Amino acid sequence: MAGTSDFKRVLLKVSGEVLMGDGEFGLDPKMVSRIANDIAEVQKTGIELCLVVGGGNIFRGVSVAAQGMERASADYMGMLATVMNALALQSALEECDVPTRVLSAIPMATVCEPYIRRRAVRHMERGRVVIFAAGTGNPYFTTDTAAALRASEMDCDCLLKGTKVDGVYAADPEKDPGAERFDSLTHFDVLQRDLKVMDAAAITLCRENNIPILVFSIQNAGEVNRVLNGEGRFTIVRGEK
């Protein structure tokens, strides 16, 4: 597995649920601060870093749409939730003396910058952590797809998916303790087996652009840096051998 010297630019996808900590919804300031410390640790190695954050801890568009709300409206509300999470992470990162910029796919000039690809690249080249908010800016697309899209646009060397579990399993390990765990898979394996790593659009984007996906538990302090060094516990999803 490649180490940090092989990764010049990476994208970290942080699920909204992780930001809840032990709560049932909302933000846990201690967890947000701890994740910010992990990101700061990586940024000090010289890696250019960008993030996509989910919004499931505040609002889940799909589940609300299932209860009768128009899907597009529900998805836009979910995108706004990701902006709140992005601003929280930005504040925590700046407490760690990490220069950070939030770029939103939905323009809202009073709170953050609009997403412009060249601007995002320039920020990273100047040593700033860039947080992409509001998903792709379009309904019907998940934040996982947004992460794959931004990783492709930014020409990232890999996409890290920080979740509550330490890799990819054949089934939900919380519901099925005996579920098979995978150390390595191909993008095609994930699509063929319909493994719930990321949605099919996200996996396909990474496959087409030859971007490996590293799935790990961001619950453990310092795990982001360990994974980038080829240590820790994670599953790597990459191109066909």
N, C-alpha and C positions, 0 to 999 in steps of 0.2 A: 504493500500500500504506500502511496506517495506521502511525503511529509510536507511540512510548511514550505520548505525550499522549492517545492514543485508547484505550489499554488501562489500565484501573484495577485489574483483577484477572485474573491468568493462571494456568494450570496447566501445569507442565512435566513431561512424561513422559520419564524417563531409562531407557533399556534397560539391563538388567543386564550385557549383553555389553560395553557401553562401559566399565563399571567395571573390567573385566579389564585394561585397557590393552593391552600387548603380550603378556600372559600367555595361557595356555590355559584357565584357570579361576580362580575366587577374586577377590580384590580387589587392585587396584594402588593403594597409598596415594597415590602421586603423582597418579594420574588422579582419584581421589576428591577430593583437595585442590584440584586445578585446577578441577574442576567446581564445587566449593564456592566458589571465588573468583569464578567467573562468576556464580553465583547471588547472591553478596554484592554484586556490581557492579550487578545489576538491582534488588536490594532497596533500594539506596541512592537509586534514582530515585524511590522512593515508591510503586512498584507493589506491590499486595498479591499475594503469591506462594505457591502451593502446589505440591506435587510428588507424583507417583506414580512409584515405582521398580520395575523388573522384578527377576526373580531368576534369569534364565537363566545368569548367570555362576557360580551355585552349584548350582542344581538345575533341571532341566527336566521338569516333570510329564508333559507330553504324550509326550516321547521315552521316558521310563521306563515309562509306561503301555503304550506300544507293545511293550515288552519283556516284558510279562506282569503287571506290578503293577496292582492295581485302580486305575482312573482317579481316583476320588474321593480315595483315600489319597495318590496321587502328587501331585494338585493341592494338597492341604493341605500337603504337604512343600514344594512350591514357594512357597506363601504364607509359610511360615516363613522361607524364603530371602530373601524381600523384606523381612521385618522386620530381618534381619541387615544388609542393604544400607541400609535406612533409618537404623538406628542408627549405621552408619559415616558416612553423609552428615551426620547430626545432629552427630556429634562434630567433623567437619571444618568444618561451618558455624559451630559455636560457637568454633572456633579463629580464625575470621574475625570474631568478635564479632557474629555474627548470631543473635539469639534464635530458637530452633527448637523445635518440638514434633512428636513422632511420635504419630500416632493410628492405632491398628490396628483393622481390621475383625474380627479375632479377639482378644477380650479377653485381655490378659496384663499385669495391673496392676503387676507388679514391674519391668517394663522400659519401658512406655509407656502412654499414655492410650488408653481405648477410643474408637472413632470415634463422635462425636455431632455431627451437622451444625451445630447452633447453637454448640457449643463451638469447632468449627473456624473458623467465621465470625468469632467473637469474637477468637480468636487472631490472625487475619489483620488484623482491624481495629486491633489493638494493635501491629501492626508485626512480628509473628512469622511466620517461614516455617513452614508446616505440611507435614509429609511424611505422606502416606497410605500405610500399609503393609497387607500381607496381602490385597491385591487387593480383591475385593468381599466376601470372607469366605465365598464359596461356590465349590464345585468347578465345573468346566466353563466358567468364565468367565476370560478372559485379563486380564492387567494393562492391556492396551490398553482393554478394556471398562471396567475399573475407572477408568481415567483419564477416559474419556468420561462415566461416571456421576458421578464427583466434580466434574468441570468443570461438569456440568449442575446438580448440587446446590448448588455454590458460586456459581452464576451468573457463571461466568468469561467474559471477553470473547473469549478464544481458548485453544486447546490447542496447546502446542508439543510436537512429538515429536522429541527429540534422539536421533539414531541414528549409525551409522557412515557413512552415505551422505548426500550433500548435496541430497536431494530425492526425488521419486517417479519411478521408471523403469518402463518397460513390462516389463522383465525384470530379473533380478539383474545389476547392472553388473559385479560381480566375475566372473560366469560368462559374461556376454555384453557385452563392451566396447562394442559398437555399439548397445546398448539405447537406445531413445528416452527422453529426459528431458523431464518436463513442468514448466513454470513455474507453471501454474495449472490447476486442475481443479474440477469440482463434486463434491459428495458422490455425486450420481447417477452421474457418470462413473466414479468409483472402484468403485461397486457393479456397474455395468453391464459394465465391462471386467475385473472381478475383479482389480483391481490390489492387490498385497500391501502396502498402506500400514498398515492396521490391519484387524482382523477385521470382518466385516459388522455385528455387533452394535454395535461402537464407532462405526463410520461412521454407522449409522442413528441412534444416539443423538445424535450431533453434528448430523446433518441435521435431526432433529425439533426440536432446541433452538437451531438456527441458530448453531452454534459453529464458527468457522473453525478449520482445523487447519493448522499451519505445520510442515512436515517439513524438517529441516536436519541437518547434521553437527555434533554436539556435540564432535567430536574437536578442532576448532579453538578455541583460547583466545579468549574474548571474543565468540564467535559468538552466544550467547543474546541479548546486548544489541544486537548489530548487527541480528539478525533482527527484534527488537521495534521497531527504528527503521526497518524497511523496507529495510535494507541487507543485505550478505552474500549468500549463495546459499541459496535455499530454494524449496520448492514450497508454494503455498497451496491448500488444499482448502476450498471455501466453498459457500454455497447457490447455487441456480440463478440465473442472471443475468436 
